[in-house]
């Protein structure tokens, strides 16, 4: 399907590529924002929007959104803008993994500033020629967005740097956050101009655009949306210091698939969702998923790869061969160690230099024989910290060379001028060992490039004088704090802060036997060559398709305002209970069964006051006084408490402790619906629970007559969850021969007699009514949590115990996945609906003579 905006932009043809007609409406310039947009400033509604016309495109389409377009730009001699693909851009390289049948459209900024008078023509040219949609951000806004919020707040924090003082990243600036939101909103507008929402996939990249999923999901509830974070994700102790932590988490959760390079990054994200949003995750058949308002947000863990073809093509260049020959002559008789890093505070360049100094101190035999070539790429950010790194690096290099250097030998060669790609490749080829000592880095592909370059080719073998039949070799010393470290099992992993250990690792890399170096290289080469950027992109797209396969089958609602917006996805048959509908059915029926959960359905969840108020008691009495009604209150609370609370409801049936104890009215005796010989198992289970209570701060034991419950609601979420799993295994082991079931729930582990659940209360109530020739023609069941799902399941499938014309209303509280067919938003709506039913009974009692009250006793086993 094609959206209106897409139809306005593109002239679809039947050829292999899209052509764009300039006769149609020209591509609009981005809104030039005079001020800062509020995060709540959005004219669109929360309704899901689909496409407007049938599709004329047979192929899949991927919209890739990143901070920068994969383009290079420069002005020609005549002043015209010239554009070309940036072959080094990951966004361009990943296209190889999407398949020829997938059309790709890019959305992002240009590195060069375009004059507003030229923006419209440039946009049209990029769309026509490259299928790129530029987002033109006003310079002042872009500076606040990129150099401000991204580089001063997000980037340092994600690399574990806290703003402890104004000099360390600076205090949180709300205006920079508003600029960040504004730019993300502009990107969302550009996506909306070209998207066909029912068919296109959208893949958003990196921390610059973390709130973009919210803007897109708000406009298109069923959008197929993936997000990949290319930086580290910090532990919850670090991340929780961010003032806008909840907004960013909820924005990311508006994606269908969230990708991370390593399990550590994903684990930290999941921990943040647990601690700050109360969300838990599950692993099903190898896939990790978060349940978020009926949607399953999938988590993808896969490190990105490199573009093998691009590297090999550069290796084949004559310029590369010449440069390799030049470097071989320059460093003949020397063993070359290589470092390639950006000039920033997290790359650990100074630590690497100190380790080199230590190596020369501890191993004097290495002097004059070992050279460290440090290539320092220009920093991507700017500021005082970058200048300090440059000064420290220069000073350290100068000191080492003055101390250990001599005529014709400099132990450290610092290259801080930009290099051509083929020049960098040449350094890879001649280096015996590559050193990556970053103190924190999202991925770092330098080791991957080094491995491929060390594999070489026939021409380079000749240049280097190598026997083509001899296996290639390479050595890696990598920081354990970078994303590629887990995938390089043959590398020597180091703590970059431990200078002595890094120095020893460098020495070990040089003296390892040749055969060992060859085996390590072969292992790394096999992994890197099979897990390239195409493999990564293909795998991500496959998982995104899997995550989105049920989109069109689900019913969606958008709720919340601003960045608190989220989508609820539910079964298409699940809908809000109409009060008019249920009242109409109530009035025309003669035999009614009403099952009500008290906790959460008639009482606010988490409320300090748990006793029923006068209004609730009055409603229950009015319903019970109607002779056509059989009303049962089903609760998890103990019978003593329920007896005290509902002593004034003489005709109310009550099931306590999830149905273990039952009485049909206030004058009846409590009965047990289950034959349990004894509760000796408590003597086994309680000491075990007590042990975990003592070792888990914030947990407690709730002792009931028929059950024991270990509650860890107020414990540390991660530790409590871990302890709960251990307790569950422990109890299942010691109670294996006892007639009980051990189950885990929301912040609880419960032990109770086998077969006890609310569903059996509903089943026996309907069976007893059937035996008394009272087939209900109206059944209402209301509950709010997992324990009530058993009741819903029973009444929805109990046709044999109901009248042929019966109307069944299974209703849960809140829009969430449930076996119930209906929902009401909260307990206020539940009480209001029950009040209307009670009023209907009162009116009927005043207008017509009533039959005698029916008494139904639920029979016990």
Buried (B, 14 or more C-beta within 10 A) or exposed (E): BBBEBBBBBBEBEEEEEBEBEEEEEBBBBBBEBEEBBEBEEBEEEBEBBEBEEEEEBEEBBBBBBBBBBBBBBEEEEEEEBEBEEBBEBBBBBBBBBBBEEBBBBBBBBBEEEBEEEBBBBBBBBBBBEBBBBBBBBBEEBBEBBBBBBBBBBBBBBBBBBBBEEEEEBBEBBEEBBBBBBBBBBBBBBBBBBBBBBBBBBBBBBBBBBBBBBBBBBBBBBBBBBBBBBBBBBBBBEBBBBBEBBBBBBBBBBBBBBBBBBBEBBBBBBBBBBBBBBEBBBEEEEEBBBBBBBBBBBBBBBBBBBBBBEBBBEBBEBEBBBEBBBEBBEEBEEBBBBBBBBBBBBBBBBBBBBBBBBBBBEEBEEBBBEBBBBBBBBEBEBEBEBBEEBBEBBEEBBEEBBEEBBEEEBBBBBBBBEEBEBBBBBBBBBBBBBBBBBBBBBBBBBBBBBBBBBBBBBEBBBEBBEEEEEEEBBBBBBBBEBBBBBBBBEBBBBBBBEEBEBBBBBBBEBBEBEEEEBBBBBBBBBEBBBEBBBBBBBBBBBEBBBEBBEEBEEBBBBBEBEBBBBBBBBBBEEBEEBEBEEBBEBBEEBEBBBBBBBBBBBBBEEEEEEEEBEEEBBBBBBBBBBBBBBBBBBBBBBBBEEBBEBBEEBEBBBBBBBBBBBBBBBBEBEBBBBBEBEEBEBBEBBBEBBEEBBEEBEBBBBBEBBBBBBBBBEEBBBBBBBEBBEBBBEBBBEBBEEBBBBBBBEEBBBBBBBEBBBBBBBBBBBBBBBBEEEBBBBBBBBBBBBEBBBBBBBBBBEBEEBBBEEBBBBBBBBBBBBBBBBBBBEBBEBBBEBBBBBBEBBBEBBEEEEEEEBBEBBBBEE
